Amino acid sequence: MRPTRIVLPTPFGVGPVNAYIYALDPVTVIDPGPLYPPAQAAFEQGLRQAGVGIGDIRQVVVTHHHPDHAGYAPALAERSGAVLRIHPEAAERTASPRGDEEASEDLLRRHGVPEEILIAMRRELSRIVSFMAPLGAFTPLAEGGLLEAGGELVKALVLPGHAPGHLCLQAESYVLGGDLLIDGMTPNPIFEVGPKGRRPSLQEYRTSLERVRTLPVVPWLPGHRGDVACPIGLIDSYEAQMSRRQEEVCRLLAAEPKSAFALSQELFPMARGADPFLAISETLGQLDALRAAGRVVEDAAGRCVLFRAS
């Protein structure tokens, strides 16, 4: 039986987020939203409508560590006595939500981000992580892991790109998809610096999309908005959009070399309300793909990394 969707408000630009609950034993909650009182009130109202109390919850599952999905999860698990299930990479980022901030800022400087924008990014990160509860005890959930939820058996699929360790949960007749596929919205390949340097987020994301093409075609229950009835059609639209954006990057670089930040501001001007962090995340992802295809060359010799068309 498909889980019940509970739509929760968030304090983020992305808007409402979807939590899901399996109301039959073992009662299981997927992505209970941010640590944000209006979201918690909506969540508890949704539980009541499903005939479930906080103390009935046996499992809390997180698809990825972003606070609009996972911020409340550790506190809910502690409050209910439920087991928290999360991928180890997502758990690591939940435990240290600011990551290696110094290394990230150094790399962003190298890509042309001005100090005043870095200060604004730092301030926004502080606001974002304020909606995350500290990570407590958890049980890892990794690729191929089986989970009994509401009397149904679902399988964990690790499909990263939007976030490290991003999990989707595959049932026989649907997939709980987190932020991998969202109708009318392209998930951002988030900039992230790990132990081995900057992650190739967009390349990871595209690899995950190709894996989805091999799965049975069933509806996806996403982390935002309504069901995705045709995953393959949505993936095709994503690929077409990415190709158009890459052509635009090549066109902009044909005139003169540019930093990733300068490019991001031409692609996503802040005057139109673009988030500079998300804009440079997307731009670096497109540059990674174009470099791999031999269409863009990186010059890292100076203080600021520049890119030019090859």
C-alpha positions in Angstrom: 0.0 0.0 0.0 1.4 3.4 -0.9 2.3 5.7 1.9 0.3 8.8 2.8 1.8 12.2 1.7 1.9 15.0 4.3 2.7 18.4 2.8 4.8 20.5 5.1 5.7 24.3 5.0 9.4 25.2 5.0 11.3 28.4 5.6 13.2 27.8 2.4 12.8 29.2 -1.2 12.0 25.7 -2.5 8.6 25.9 -0.8 6.7 23.0 0.7 8.2 19.6 1.2 6.6 16.1 1.2 6.8 13.8 4.1 5.4 10.3 3.8 4.0 7.9 6.4 3.2 4.2 6.4 0.4 4.1 8.9 0.4 0.2 9.3 3.0 -1.6 11.4 5.8 -1.0 11.4 4.8 2.6 11.3 7.4 4.4 9.2 8.0 8.1 8.4 10.0 9.2 5.4 11.6 12.7 5.5 9.7 14.4 8.3 10.8 17.9 7.2 12.7 20.7 8.9 13.1 21.5 12.6 10.5 24.4 12.1 7.5 24.8 14.3 4.9 25.3 11.5 6.2 22.2 9.7 6.1 20.1 12.9 2.5 21.3 13.5 1.5 20.3 10.0 3.3 17.0 10.4 1.5 16.1 13.6 -1.9 17.1 12.1 -1.1 14.7 9.2 -0.3 11.9 11.7 -3.6 12.5 13.5 -5.5 12.3 10.2 -3.7 9.0 9.4 -4.7 7.7 12.9 -1.2 7.6 14.1 0.5 9.0 17.2 4.1 10.0 17.7 4.6 7.0 20.0 3.5 4.6 17.3 6.4 5.5 15.0 8.9 2.7 14.7 11.2 4.0 11.9 12.2 7.4 10.6 13.9 7.2 7.2 15.9 10.0 5.6 16.4 10.2 1.8 19.1 12.8 2.1 20.6 15.2 4.6 19.2 18.6 3.4 17.3 20.2 6.3 14.0 20.6 4.4 13.8 16.8 4.4 15.9 15.7 7.4 16.1 18.6 9.8 13.5 17.2 12.2 14.4 13.5 11.8 16.9 13.0 14.6 14.6 14.8 17.1 11.5 12.9 15.9 13.4 9.6 16.3 14.5 10.5 19.8 11.0 11.7 20.8 9.2 8.6 19.5 11.8 6.0 20.3 12.0 5.1 16.7 15.0 3.9 14.8 16.6 6.5 12.5 17.6 5.0 9.1 20.0 7.1 7.1 22.9 6.5 4.6 26.3 6.8 6.2 27.3 9.7 3.9 24.1 11.6 4.7 24.7 10.8 8.4 28.2 12.3 8.2 26.8 15.6 6.7 23.9 15.7 9.2 26.5 15.4 12.1 28.6 18.2 10.6 26.2 20.3 8.5 28.7 23.1 7.9 31.2 20.6 6.3 34.7 21.9 5.6 33.7 25.5 5.4 37.2 26.9 5.1 38.1 24.6 2.2 34.7 25.3 0.5 35.2 29.1 0.8 38.8 28.9 -0.5 37.6 27.0 -3.6 34.8 29.4 -4.2 37.3 32.3 -4.0 39.4 30.6 -6.6 36.3 30.4 -8.8 35.8 34.2 -8.6 33.2 34.5 -5.8 33.6 38.0 -4.2 34.1 38.3 -0.4 30.7 40.0 0.1 29.0 37.1 -1.6 30.9 34.6 0.5 29.8 36.5 3.7 26.2 36.3 2.5 26.6 32.6 1.8 28.0 32.0 5.2 25.1 33.9 6.8 22.6 31.9 4.8 24.3 28.6 5.7 24.0 29.6 9.4 20.3 30.2 8.9 19.8 26.9 7.0 21.5 24.7 9.6 19.5 26.3 12.4 16.6 24.1 11.1 18.5 20.9 11.7 18.4 18.8 14.9 21.7 17.3 16.1 22.3 13.7 14.9 21.9 11.1 17.5 21.9 7.3 17.2 21.1 5.9 13.8 21.2 2.6 11.8 22.8 2.8 8.4 20.8 2.2 5.3 22.9 1.5 2.2 22.5 0.3 -1.4 20.3 -2.8 -1.6 19.2 -2.6 2.0 15.7 -3.9 2.6 13.2 -2.1 4.8 9.9 -3.3 6.0 7.5 -0.3 6.1 3.8 -0.5 6.8 3.8 -4.2 6.0 5.6 -3.6 2.7 9.1 -4.4 1.7 11.1 -1.6 0.0 14.7 -1.6 -1.3 17.2 1.2 -0.9 18.8 2.6 -4.0 21.7 5.0 -3.7 21.3 7.7 -6.4 23.6 10.6 -5.6 24.2 13.9 -7.3 21.7 16.2 -5.7 23.3 15.1 -2.4 25.9 12.5 -1.3 24.3 9.2 -0.2 20.9 10.2 -1.6 18.5 7.3 -1.1 15.4 6.3 -3.1 13.1 3.6 -1.8 11.9 1.1 -4.5 8.6 -0.7 -3.9 6.9 -3.0 -6.4 4.5 -0.3 -7.8 6.2 3.0 -6.9 9.5 4.7 -5.9 9.9 7.1 -3.0 12.3 9.4 -4.9 13.5 12.2 -2.5 14.8 15.0 -4.6 16.0 13.0 -7.6 13.0 13.7 -9.8 10.7 16.7 -9.3 7.9 17.6 -11.7 8.4 21.2 -13.0 11.7 21.6 -11.1 15.3 20.5 -11.9 17.1 19.4 -8.7 20.4 21.3 -8.2 23.7 19.4 -8.2 24.9 21.0 -5.0 28.5 22.2 -4.7 30.3 20.2 -2.1 33.9 19.8 -1.0 34.9 16.3 0.4 38.1 14.7 1.5 39.2 14.3 -2.2 38.2 17.8 -3.2 35.1 19.1 -5.0 32.6 16.4 -5.8 31.5 16.1 -9.5 27.9 16.6 -8.4 26.3 17.0 -11.8 28.2 14.0 -13.3 27.0 11.9 -10.3 23.5 13.2 -10.9 23.5 12.3 -14.6 24.8 8.8 -13.7 21.9 8.4 -11.3 19.4 9.5 -14.0 20.8 6.9 -16.4 20.4 4.3 -13.7 16.7 5.3 -13.3 16.2 4.5 -17.0 17.0 0.9 -16.3 14.4 0.6 -13.5 10.8 -0.5 -14.1 8.7 2.5 -15.1 6.4 3.2 -12.1 5.3 6.5 -10.6 7.8 8.4 -8.4 6.6 9.9 -5.2 8.9 13.0 -4.9 10.1 15.1 -2.1 8.4 18.2 -3.5 5.2 18.7 -5.6 3.1 16.0 -7.1 3.8 12.5 -8.3 6.0 11.9 -11.4 3.9 9.7 -13.6 6.5 9.4 -16.4 10.0 9.3 -15.0 11.7 8.7 -18.4 9.9 11.7 -19.9 11.0 13.9 -17.1 14.6 12.7 -17.4 14.5 13.5 -21.1 13.4 17.0 -20.4 16.2 17.4 -17.8 18.8 16.2 -20.3 17.5 18.6 -23.0 17.6 21.5 -20.5 21.2 20.6 -19.5 22.3 20.4 -23.1 20.8 23.9 -23.8 22.6 25.3 -20.8 25.9 23.8 -21.9 25.5 25.4 -25.3 24.8 28.7 -23.6 28.0 28.3 -21.5 30.0 27.6 -24.7 28.5 30.7 -26.4 29.4 32.9 -23.4 33.0 31.6 -23.3 33.5 32.0 -27.0 33.9 35.8 -26.5 36.5 35.7 -23.6 37.6 33.5 -20.7 35.5 33.8 -17.6 35.4 32.6 -14.0 32.7 30.2 -12.9 31.2 33.0 -10.8 31.1 35.5 -13.7 29.5 32.8 -15.8 27.0 32.0 -13.2 25.9 35.6 -13.0 25.3 35.7 -16.7 23.3 32.4 -16.6 21.4 33.2 -13.4 21.5 37.0 -12.7 21.0 37.9 -9.1 18.8 40.7 -10.2 16.3 38.0 -11.1 16.5 36.6 -7.5 19.0 33.8 -8.2 20.7 32.2 -5.2 24.4 32.7 -5.9 25.4 29.4 -4.2 22.9 27.4 -6.2 23.9 29.3 -9.4 27.6 28.6 -9.0 26.8 24.9 -8.1 24.9 24.5 -11.4 27.6 26.4 -13.4 30.5 24.3 -12.1 28.6 21.2 -12.8 28.0 22.3 -16.4 31.7 23.2 -16.7 32.7 19.8 -15.4 30.6 18.1 -18.2 32.0 20.4 -20.9 35.6 19.8 -19.7 35.0 16.1 -19.9 33.7 16.5 -23.4 36.8 18.5 -24.4 34.7 21.6 -25.2 36.1 23.8 -22.3 39.6 24.3 -21.0 40.4 25.3 -17.4 43.3 27.7 -16.7 44.2 27.5 -13.0 47.5 29.3 -13.2 46.4 32.6 -11.8 44.7 33.6 -8.5 41.3 33.0 -10.2 40.5 29.9 -12.2 39.3 30.9 -15.7 37.5 28.8 -18.3 37.6 29.3 -22.1 36.1 27.5 -25.0 38.4 25.0 -26.7 
